[in-house]
């Protein structure tokens, strides 16, 4: 299956800037949790989405890494 160009770019950037992307997505999730406590359930649902994106990028990156010595 051919990868979408946007997905390929995002995966490549995540591989190069893993710590920055991780901190951004977890910070975004924390921001939505704070907004969720103030404004309601919708922001609490949104707070799970950055964690979901981070986990998908993490597992996708782990599959493509060559672990052979």
N, C-alpha and C positions, 0 to 999 in steps of 0.2 A: 504494500500500500504506500502510495506516494504521500510524503508529509507536506502539509501546507507551509507556504513560505513564512508566514507569521509565526507558526509554531516552531519552525526550524530556527528562526532568529531568536525567539524567546528562550528556547532550550540552549542555544549556543551562548547567549548572554548570561543565562543562569550558571552555566558551567564555568565561565570566566569570572563572574562576579557573585559567587555563591554566598559569601558572607553578607554582602550589601543587600542582595535580594532577600535573603532570609530575614535580616533585620528590618527591612522595609515592610515585608509582608506580615511579620509578627507585630510590628508597630502599628500597622494599619488595622490588624485584628484587635489589638488592645484599644485603639481609638474607637472602633465600632462598639466594643464592650462598654466603654465609658458612655458613649452616646446612647447605647441601649439601656443602661441604667437610668438615664435621664429621660429619654423620649419613648422607649417602649420596645416591644418584641421584634419589630422589623429590623432594627439595628443589631439586635442580638443574633438574628439569622444571618445578616450581612457579615457579622464578625467571624462566622465559620468559613466563609468563602475564601479569604486569603490563606487560611490554614490548609484548605482543600487544594488550592492552586499550588502552594508550596510543597505539599506532599506529592502531588502529581509530578511536579518538576523534579523533585528529589528522586523519586523512584524511576522516572524516565532517564535521569542522568546516571543513576546507578547501573541500569541495564546496559548502557552504551559504553561504560568504562571497562577497559581491558584490565582484568585482575590477574592475568597470568604473569608468572615471574620469568 
